[in-house]
């Protein structure tokens, strides 16, 4: 007997034990075993084991009811068709790769699940949604309580490639799955406009912040999702843009401005805001060590007296909604009245933006990701429970 045959007999013996059959009687008789080549489906090569005498089907990873599968290769459409083929065999017992022993009904339910993934993912692909958003946007319906929803990030990335999109590198797919598992990637409460959703009127409004009119140089080529969400309220969007532009083009130095914005993102546990301003802060002269220090209590070993006063004031505004007299005196020793006005206004503007991105669930764009969070980042999941 070959090694494969011995492995199969071992698996079958374990199955017999699980099914409460007479193991001695089973061992004494010859058991016909059929290997059915069904790939490429879940993967490039898939094989099912059929025991016709016992009407038992061992599917391996072709079937994993109760768990969202991660598909790296193969063909999802073929996988769907394979499930129909397996169901047509009418097995009395089905042993999946993961999950409990099931029946034909379990195969059909898994086939319906794959069909649902194909339809809903294709719909979002056609609208121009990125993989990152589709991975958390799919309506899961009766499969919502299945384990490992982060695996959808990998399967959706594979489907996008099947539909003609660019392949997602394996490390990027794994990172996305980890972000879903950590709660960093969630379905937005208010969806940003997808490319297919924009009409000429929306495009005209967005011209206020796109291309050469972008508030930040980093956004000249790509409009951030915060603006693609805010523009759903056209009047508020048009009134907000001048204020946002004003507070970042004033009298404060670029370094001070980015300290204000990043400290506010940390205080408000706003990972979207933090991630967007990492490259801007670096361009403003903040070192990687200084950026990371903004996720920790202010310390004299990192900051100048001027910056210590600034960060202390930011923390007091966050905690007290005001600045103590002592801290104000320290600030006033380094900042002019005009700078003090702008400093408090900038802090308030970006606190408002942190409220927006957190409450609306604004998704981080592929071009701004993956998430890069500092060593002192708090557990945002408890702060964003729904």
C-alpha positions in Angstrom: 0.0 0.0 0.0 1.3 3.4 -0.9 1.8 6.2 1.6 -1.2 8.0 0.1 -3.3 4.9 0.5 -2.2 4.5 4.2 -3.1 8.1 4.9 -6.5 7.6 3.3 -7.2 4.5 5.3 -6.2 6.3 8.5 -8.5 9.2 7.6 -11.3 6.7 6.8 -10.8 4.8 10.1 -11.0 8.0 12.0 -14.2 8.9 10.2 -15.7 5.5 11.0 -14.9 6.2 14.7 -16.5 9.6 14.5 -19.6 8.1 12.9 -19.9 5.5 15.6 -19.6 2.5 13.2 -18.2 -0.9 14.1 -14.4 -0.3 13.6 -13.6 -4.0 13.8 -16.1 -4.9 11.2 -14.9 -2.1 9.0 -11.3 -3.2 9.2 -12.2 -6.7 8.3 -13.8 -5.8 5.0 -12.6 -4.3 1.7 -13.7 -0.7 1.4 -13.9 0.8 -2.1 -12.4 4.2 -2.2 -12.7 6.6 -5.1 -10.5 9.7 -5.5 -12.2 12.4 -7.5 -10.1 15.1 -9.1 -12.1 18.4 -8.9 -9.5 21.1 -9.3 -8.8 23.9 -9.8 -11.5 25.1 -7.5 -10.6 26.2 -4.0 -7.0 25.7 -5.0 -5.0 24.6 -8.1 -5.6 20.9 -7.3 -8.6 19.6 -5.3 -9.4 16.0 -4.6 -12.5 14.6 -2.9 -12.6 11.0 -1.4 -15.8 9.0 -2.0 -16.7 5.9 -0.1 -19.6 4.5 -2.2 -20.4 1.6 0.1 -21.0 4.0 3.0 -22.2 6.9 0.9 -19.6 9.1 2.7 -17.9 12.0 1.0 -14.6 13.5 2.4 -14.2 16.9 0.8 -11.1 18.5 2.4 -11.0 22.3 2.0 -13.6 22.2 -0.8 -16.1 22.5 2.0 -15.7 24.4 5.3 -19.2 25.2 6.6 -19.2 27.7 9.5 -15.9 29.3 8.5 -15.2 31.9 5.8 -12.5 30.3 3.6 -9.4 32.0 2.4 -8.9 31.4 -1.3 -5.4 32.0 -2.7 -5.7 30.3 -6.1 -8.1 28.1 -8.1 -11.3 29.4 -9.6 -14.3 30.5 -7.5 -16.7 29.9 -10.3 -15.4 26.4 -10.7 -15.6 25.9 -6.9 -19.2 26.9 -7.1 -19.8 24.4 -9.8 -17.9 21.7 -7.9 -20.3 22.1 -5.0 -23.2 21.4 -7.3 -21.4 18.2 -8.5 -20.8 17.0 -5.0 -24.4 17.6 -4.0 -25.6 15.6 -7.0 -23.8 12.5 -5.5 -26.3 12.6 -2.7 -23.9 11.5 0.1 -25.4 10.4 3.4 -22.5 12.0 5.3 -20.1 14.7 4.3 -16.8 15.2 6.1 -15.5 18.8 5.4 -12.0 20.1 5.7 -13.1 22.2 8.7 -16.3 22.2 10.7 -18.8 19.4 11.7 -19.8 16.4 9.7 -22.7 17.5 7.5 -25.1 16.4 4.8 -26.1 17.4 1.3 -27.8 20.5 2.8 -24.4 21.6 4.1 -23.0 21.4 0.6 -25.9 23.4 -0.9 -25.6 26.1 1.8 -21.9 26.4 1.0 -22.6 26.6 -2.7 -25.1 29.4 -2.0 -22.5 31.2 0.0 -20.0 31.0 -2.9 -22.6 32.3 -5.3 -23.4 35.2 -2.9 -19.7 36.1 -2.7 -19.3 36.0 -6.5 -22.4 38.2 -7.1 -21.7 40.8 -4.3 -18.0 41.1 -5.0 -18.5 41.5 -8.7 -21.1 44.3 -8.0 -18.5 46.2 -6.0 -15.7 45.5 -8.4 -17.8 47.0 -11.2 -18.5 50.1 -9.1 -14.8 50.7 -8.6 -14.6 49.9 -4.9 -11.1 48.9 -3.8 -10.4 45.5 -2.3 -10.0 47.0 1.1 -13.5 48.4 1.2 -15.2 45.4 -0.4 -13.6 43.0 2.1 -15.6 44.6 4.9 -18.6 45.8 2.9 -20.1 42.4 1.8 -23.6 41.7 3.3 -23.1 38.3 5.0 -26.7 37.5 5.6 -27.2 34.1 7.1 -23.5 33.5 7.1 -22.8 36.5 9.3 -21.9 34.4 12.3 -19.3 32.3 10.5 -15.8 32.3 11.9 -12.8 34.1 10.5 -14.4 37.0 8.6 -10.9 38.3 8.0 -10.4 35.6 5.5 -12.8 37.5 3.2 -10.0 39.9 2.6 -7.9 37.2 0.9 -10.8 35.7 -1.0 -12.0 39.1 -2.3 -8.5 40.0 -3.4 -8.4 36.7 -5.4 -11.8 37.4 -6.9 -10.8 40.9 -8.0 -7.9 39.3 -9.9 -10.3 36.8 -11.4 -12.5 39.6 -12.6 -9.5 41.2 -14.3 -8.1 43.5 -11.6 -4.5 43.7 -10.6 -3.2 40.9 -8.4 -2.8 41.7 -4.7 0.6 40.6 -3.4 0.4 38.0 -0.7 1.9 40.1 2.0 -0.6 42.9 1.3 -3.5 40.4 1.4 -2.3 39.1 4.8 -1.9 42.6 6.1 -5.4 43.5 5.1 -6.7 40.3 6.7 -4.9 41.3 9.9 -6.4 44.8 9.8 -9.9 43.3 9.5 -9.2 40.9 12.4 -7.9 43.9 14.6 -11.0 46.0 13.8 -9.1 48.6 11.9 -11.0 47.8 8.7 -14.8 47.9 9.1 -17.7 48.6 6.9 -18.2 52.4 6.6 -21.4 53.8 8.2 -21.5 56.4 5.4 -19.9 55.3 2.2 -17.5 57.6 0.3 -18.5 58.2 -3.3 -17.2 55.3 -5.4 -16.0 56.2 -8.9 -19.2 54.8 -10.5 -21.4 56.9 -8.1 -20.0 60.3 -9.1 -22.1 62.5 -11.4 -21.0 65.8 -13.1 -22.4 67.9 -10.3 -20.4 66.0 -7.7 -17.3 66.2 -9.8 -17.7 69.9 -10.0 -17.9 70.2 -6.2 -15.0 68.0 -5.7 -12.9 70.2 -8.0 -12.5 72.4 -4.9 -10.1 69.9 -3.4 -8.9 67.8 -6.3 -5.8 68.1 -8.5 -4.1 71.5 -8.2 -6.8 72.7 -5.8 -6.0 69.9 -3.2 -5.5 71.2 0.4 -2.5 68.9 0.7 0.1 68.1 -1.9 -0.3 64.4 -1.0 -3.9 64.5 -2.2 -3.3 66.0 -5.6 -3.5 62.6 -7.4 -6.1 61.0 -5.1 -9.1 62.5 -3.3 -9.2 61.2 0.3 -12.3 59.4 1.5 -13.1 62.0 4.1 -13.9 64.5 1.3 -15.7 61.9 -0.8 -17.9 61.3 2.3 -18.4 64.9 3.3 -19.4 66.0 -0.2 -22.7 64.0 0.3 -23.7 67.2 2.2 -22.9 69.7 -0.6 -23.6 72.9 1.3 -21.5 71.8 4.4 -18.7 70.6 2.1 -18.5 73.9 0.3 -18.5 75.9 3.6 -16.0 73.5 5.2 -13.3 73.6 2.6 -12.2 77.2 3.1 -11.9 76.7 6.8 -9.9 73.5 6.4 -7.6 75.3 4.0 -7.2 78.3 6.2 -6.1 76.5 9.3 -3.3 74.6 7.5 -2.0 77.6 5.6 -1.7 80.1 8.4 1.1 81.4 10.6 2.1 78.3 12.6 5.2 76.4 11.4 4.6 73.1 9.5 6.3 71.3 12.4 3.9 72.8 15.0 1.0 72.1 12.8 1.7 68.4 12.4 2.4 68.1 16.2 -1.1 69.5 16.7 -2.7 67.2 14.2 -0.9 63.9 15.1 -1.4 64.5 18.9 -5.1 65.1 18.2 -5.4 61.9 16.2 -3.7 60.0 19.0 -6.0 61.6 21.7 -9.1 60.9 19.6 -8.0 57.4 18.6 -8.4 58.3 14.9 -6.2 55.9 13.0 -7.3 57.3 9.6 -6.2 60.8 10.6 -2.9 59.5 12.0 -2.1 57.5 8.9 -2.8 60.4 6.5 -0.5 62.7 8.3 2.5 60.5 8.8 4.1 61.5 5.5 3.1 65.1 5.9 4.7 65.2 9.4 7.9 63.6 8.1 8.1 66.2 5.3 7.6 68.9 8.0 10.8 67.7 9.7 9.5 65.4 12.5 11.7 62.3 12.9 10.3 58.8 13.2 11.2 58.8 16.9 9.4 62.1 17.5 6.3 60.9 15.6 6.2 57.8 17.8 6.8 59.9 20.9 3.5 61.7 20.2 1.7 58.5 21.2 3.2 58.7 24.7 3.0 61.2 27.6 5.0 64.4 27.0 8.6 64.1 28.1 11.4 66.6 28.5 13.9 64.2 26.9 12.2 64.5 23.5 10.7 68.0 23.2 11.9 71.6 23.6 10.2 73.7 26.3 8.1 75.3 23.5 6.9 71.9 22.2 6.4 70.6 25.8 4.0 73.6 26.4 2.3 73.0 23.0 1.7 69.2 23.7 0.6 69.9 27.2 -1.9 72.5 26.0 -3.3 70.0 23.4 -3.8 67.3 26.1 -5.6 69.8 28.3 -7.9 70.9 25.5 -8.7 67.3 24.8 -9.3 66.4 28.5 -10.8 69.7 29.8 -11.9 71.6 26.7 -9.7 74.5 27.9 -6.1 75.4 28.8 -5.0 76.0 32.4 -3.5 79.3 33.4 -0.1 77.9 33.9 0.0 76.2 30.6 -1.3 79.3 28.8 1.5 81.4 30.4 4.0 78.8 29.1 2.4 79.0 25.6 2.3 82.8 25.5 6.0 82.9 26.2 6.6 81.2 22.8 3.6 82.0 20.6 2.2 85.4 19.5 -1.6 86.2 20.0 -2.2 85.4 16.3 -0.4 82.0 16.6 -2.4 81.2 19.8 -5.7 81.9 18.0 -4.7 79.6 15.1 -3.3 76.9 17.4 -6.6 76.5 19.3 -8.6 76.7 16.1 -6.4 74.1 14.3 -6.7 71.7 17.3 -10.5 72.1 17.2 -10.7 71.7 13.4 -8.8 68.4 13.5 -10.7 67.2 16.6 -13.9 67.7 14.5 -12.3 65.8 11.6 -11.4 62.9 14.0 -15.0 62.8 15.1 -16.1 62.6 11.5 -13.7 59.9 10.4 -14.4 57.8 13.5 -18.2 58.2 13.6 -18.7 57.8 9.9 -16.3 54.9 9.7 -14.3 56.5 6.9 -12.1 53.7 5.3 -8.4 54.2 4.8 -7.6 54.3 1.1 -5.3 51.7 -0.6 -2.9 54.5 -1.5 -2.7 55.7 2.1 -2.3 52.2 3.6 -1.6 49.9 5.2 -2.2 51.2 8.7 1.0 52.3 10.4 0.4 52.9 14.1 2.8 54.0 16.8 4.0 52.0 19.8 1.7 53.9 22.2 -1.5 53.5 20.2 -4.5 52.6 22.5 -6.9 49.8 21.9 -9.2 51.6 19.5 -11.6 48.6 19.3 -13.2 49.4 22.7 -13.6 53.0 21.7 -15.4 52.2 18.4 -17.8 49.5 19.5 -21.1 49.6 17.7 
